[in-house]
Each structure stands twice: as structure tokens, then as C-alpha cells.
Amino acid sequence: MRTGFFAALSLSAAMLTTPAFAATTVVAVVGSDNPFLAGAADGAACCGGDSAPTHSPAVFIGFANGSTFSFAPTGFTNGAGYGDVGPEGTLNFDMFDFNTGIANALGVGVNSLLGVFLTDAAPTPGAEPASLDFNGARSFASLTPGIGQIFFIGDGLTGTGSGATQLFTAPTGATRLFLGVADGTGWYNNGGSLAVTVTFEPAGVGAVPEPATWAMMILGFGLVGASVRRRVHALPITA
């Protein structure tokens, strides 16, 4: 059972309520992070051998509607019979749901980096939203997925290994962002990890922080708790 825990615990009240900067941090996403377990209660089983929270994806909290994210992953994951592959994944395929309330994902690469936004509420099994289709459609400049729709991140660029940085906007009602990887079944026996640099910008904010502000952010992100099972990364909250 993984026990990694990332939480910014001591950002000042002013920073938490009225941030005027983009925050950047790095989080590990491992090969067994199953996006279909996003928001699932402890003990929930899914997908041919996976269960929460052991195989739950990493989660980000503390952002508002319209906030934007960008991702710069490095590293490799493996599974589904494939050796180490990068965040773009390999072999286009359609990833089917397992009646967890999370949508299918079409045209993603095996072992590719994926995301899904949720509200505070748990997904409702049997009420999955429409699937997003990324077949021939990975070069978008920006994307606003719906709640519960798995979306392709890959290397976070409009091209494979090159191009502009893609922007992902939190949909209305979103309070949590989960990061996992693509597989067809049984994430539990996957390996490897991605180090994902996540840049978060509150809605309507485009300012670059001053060095003193960066120092405060580093101090806040550096105060890390431990001994919980689900990796939670707290981000600044907009007013």
C-alpha cells in the first residue's frame, strides 16, 4: 500500500483566499493509479483486481471554476504487456468503464497520462457521462472536460515531444482533479512512475510571482504530512 502524501499545509490565509500567481509543483503518478477509482470510497473494488485507496489516483484539491492547469510529465510506466513507455503511451485504444460513474476514454495510448475532474460528490455508478474521443484529436490547444470525463494529457504538448503547452480548464462545479494512467484492466500489476510538473493558475490570474512569493510557496509546499493512504496535493483556493 502506497503512503505518499503531498499537502501544502501552511500557506498564509491571504495566499489561500486571494492568490495572485501561478503555482507549480511536482507529483508522482505511478503505473497502478487507476482513474476509474477517482473519488471512490475506501474499499471500493474495480477493474479486475484494483481497489481504493491502494490503486486510487493522485488527487488535487483547492481550485475554482475556470482555473487552468498545464502538465509537464517525465518518466515511464509499464503494464498491459508493454515495457516502459513515456506519458504519451503506446497503441491507441478505447478504455472502457467499469460502471464506476467515470466515463470511457476513447483513443488514448496504453499507459498514457490521464486526468479526470470531479465535484465533492462521489461518482454515481451506472450514470457515466459521455465519453471524450481523442482518436486523431490530441493536438488541441486547450480543453475543458466535463465532470467525470477522463481526458488525455500525455506529454502535455500539442505534438508528441514538441509543440505548445496545452491548457486544461476546470469545469463548473469541479473541486478535485485526479491523475492516473491508461490500461484495459488490472492496474494493480503495473509499474513505473511519472514525475508530473503541474502548473495551476487561478481563474482570471496571469501574473508571475515575485521571488519572495516563490519562497513562501516553497515553504508551504515543503511542509509535508505523512501516514495517510491517499496522495492529496492541496492547491491555492480562489476567492
C-alpha positions in Angstrom: 0.0 0.0 0.0 1.4 3.4 -1.0 1.6 6.0 1.7 2.9 9.1 -0.2 1.1 12.3 0.9 1.6 15.8 -0.5 -0.2 18.7 1.1 0.6 22.4 1.3 -0.2 23.0 5.0 0.9 26.4 5.8 0.3 28.9 3.0 -0.9 32.1 4.6 -4.6 33.0 4.8 -4.1 35.7 2.2 -2.4 33.3 -0.2 -5.2 30.7 0.2 -8.0 33.1 -0.4 -6.7 35.7 -2.9 -3.7 34.2 -4.8 -2.1 36.4 -7.4 0.2 33.9 -9.0 0.5 30.6 -10.8 1.8 27.8 -8.5 4.0 25.0 -9.8 4.7 21.7 -8.0 5.7 18.1 -8.9 3.7 15.0 -8.0 4.4 11.3 -8.7 1.8 9.3 -10.7 2.5 5.6 -10.6 1.6 2.9 -13.1 -1.1 1.5 -10.7 -3.0 4.8 -10.5 -6.4 3.8 -11.9 -8.6 6.8 -13.0 -11.8 4.7 -12.7 -11.2 4.8 -8.9 -11.3 8.6 -8.8 -13.5 9.7 -5.9 -14.2 6.1 -4.9 -14.7 5.3 -1.2 -12.1 3.2 0.6 -12.8 -0.5 0.0 -14.4 0.1 -3.5 -13.3 -2.6 -5.9 -13.0 -2.2 -9.7 -11.4 -3.3 -12.9 -10.1 -6.8 -12.3 -8.2 -6.6 -9.1 -8.0 -2.9 -8.2 -9.3 -1.3 -5.0 -9.4 2.1 -3.3 -7.4 3.6 -1.9 -4.4 1.4 -2.8 -4.9 2.0 -6.5 -6.7 5.3 -6.4 -5.2 8.1 -8.5 -3.4 11.2 -7.1 -5.8 14.0 -6.3 -5.5 17.8 -6.3 -7.9 20.0 -4.3 -8.4 23.7 -3.7 -9.3 25.4 -7.0 -12.3 27.1 -8.5 -14.3 27.0 -11.8 -12.2 28.3 -14.7 -8.9 27.6 -13.1 -6.3 26.3 -15.6 -3.8 23.5 -15.4 -0.8 22.5 -17.5 1.3 19.4 -17.2 4.9 18.5 -17.9 5.5 14.8 -17.1 8.7 12.8 -17.3 9.4 9.2 -16.7 7.9 5.8 -17.7 5.2 3.5 -16.7 4.5 -0.1 -17.8 1.7 -2.6 -17.9 -0.8 -4.3 -20.2 2.0 -6.4 -21.6 4.1 -3.4 -22.6 7.5 -2.4 -21.2 8.4 1.1 -20.1 6.7 3.8 -22.2 6.5 7.6 -21.7 3.5 9.7 -20.8 2.1 9.7 -24.4 1.6 5.9 -24.0 1.6 3.4 -26.9 -1.0 1.7 -29.1 -4.2 3.7 -29.4 -7.1 2.0 -27.8 -10.5 2.6 -26.3 -10.5 2.4 -22.5 -13.9 1.1 -21.3 -15.5 2.0 -18.0 -16.3 -0.4 -15.2 -19.6 1.0 -14.0 -17.9 3.4 -11.6 -19.6 6.6 -12.6 -16.5 7.7 -14.6 -16.7 7.9 -18.4 -15.0 5.8 -21.0 -11.9 7.3 -22.7 -11.5 6.7 -26.4 -8.4 7.0 -28.5 -5.9 7.1 -25.6 -2.5 5.4 -25.5 -1.8 2.4 -23.3 0.0 3.7 -20.2 -0.6 7.3 -21.1 -1.1 10.1 -18.5 -4.8 10.8 -18.0 -6.9 13.2 -15.8 -10.5 13.5 -14.5 -12.3 16.3 -12.7 -14.9 15.7 -10.0 -17.0 17.7 -7.7 -17.0 17.0 -3.9 -19.6 14.3 -4.6 -18.7 10.7 -5.3 -19.3 9.4 -8.8 -22.6 7.6 -9.3 -22.2 4.0 -10.7 -24.3 3.5 -13.8 -24.6 7.2 -14.5 -21.4 7.7 -16.5 -21.1 10.9 -18.6 -20.4 10.9 -22.3 -17.0 9.7 -23.4 -14.4 12.0 -24.8 -12.8 10.7 -28.1 -9.1 11.5 -28.7 -8.8 9.5 -31.9 -6.9 11.9 -34.2 -7.7 14.7 -31.7 -4.7 15.1 -29.4 -3.3 18.3 -30.8 -5.8 20.6 -29.1 -4.5 23.9 -27.6 -7.0 23.9 -24.8 -9.6 21.6 -23.3 -12.4 21.9 -20.8 -13.5 18.4 -19.9 -16.8 17.7 -18.1 -17.2 16.4 -14.7 -16.3 12.7 -14.6 -14.9 12.6 -18.2 -11.4 11.0 -18.4 -9.2 13.2 -20.6 -5.9 12.6 -22.3 -2.9 14.6 -21.1 0.0 12.6 -22.5 3.1 14.8 -22.5 1.1 17.9 -22.2 2.1 19.3 -25.6 0.2 19.8 -28.8 2.7 17.5 -30.6 4.5 14.4 -29.4 7.5 15.6 -27.6 7.2 19.1 -29.1 4.7 21.9 -29.7 2.9 24.4 -27.5 1.8 23.6 -23.9 -1.8 22.5 -23.7 -4.1 24.2 -21.2 -6.8 22.3 -19.3 -9.7 24.3 -17.6 -11.6 23.2 -14.6 -15.3 22.8 -15.5 -18.2 24.3 -13.5 -18.5 22.5 -10.1 -15.1 20.9 -10.2 -13.3 20.8 -6.8 -10.9 17.8 -7.4 -8.5 16.8 -10.1 -7.3 13.2 -10.3 -4.3 12.0 -12.3 -3.8 8.4 -13.4 -2.7 6.2 -16.3 -4.4 4.2 -19.1 -4.9 0.5 -19.0 -7.6 -2.0 -20.0 -7.9 -4.0 -16.8 -6.0 -4.7 -13.6 -3.8 -1.6 -12.9 -2.5 -3.4 -9.7 0.3 -5.1 -11.5 1.6 -2.1 -13.4 4.9 -0.4 -12.6 7.0 2.7 -13.1 6.1 6.3 -12.3 5.8 9.7 -13.9 7.1 12.9 -12.2 4.4 15.4 -13.3 5.2 19.1 -13.0 1.7 20.7 -12.5 1.2 24.4 -13.1 -2.0 25.7 -11.6 -3.4 29.2 -12.3 -6.5 30.5 -10.6 -9.2 31.9 -12.8 -8.5 35.3 -14.2 -4.9 35.4 -12.9 -1.9 35.6 -15.2 0.7 37.3 -13.0 4.1 35.8 -12.4 5.1 35.6 -8.7 8.0 37.7 -7.3 10.9 35.8 -5.8 9.7 36.5 -2.3 6.3 34.9 -3.2 8.0 31.9 -4.6 9.9 31.5 -1.3 6.6 31.5 0.6 5.2 28.9 -1.8 8.2 26.6 -1.5 8.0 26.8 2.3 4.3 26.0 2.2 4.7 23.1 -0.2 7.7 21.8 1.8 5.7 21.2 4.9 4.6 17.7 4.2 2.5 15.4 6.3 2.6 11.6 6.2 0.8 8.3 7.2 -2.2 8.6 5.0 -3.1 6.3 2.2 -4.3 8.6 -0.5 -1.9 11.2 -2.1 -3.5 14.6 -1.7 -2.0 17.8 -3.0 -3.6 21.0 -1.8 -3.5 23.9 -4.1 -4.4 27.6 -3.6 -8.1 28.5 -3.5 -9.5 31.4 -5.3 -11.8 33.9 -3.6 
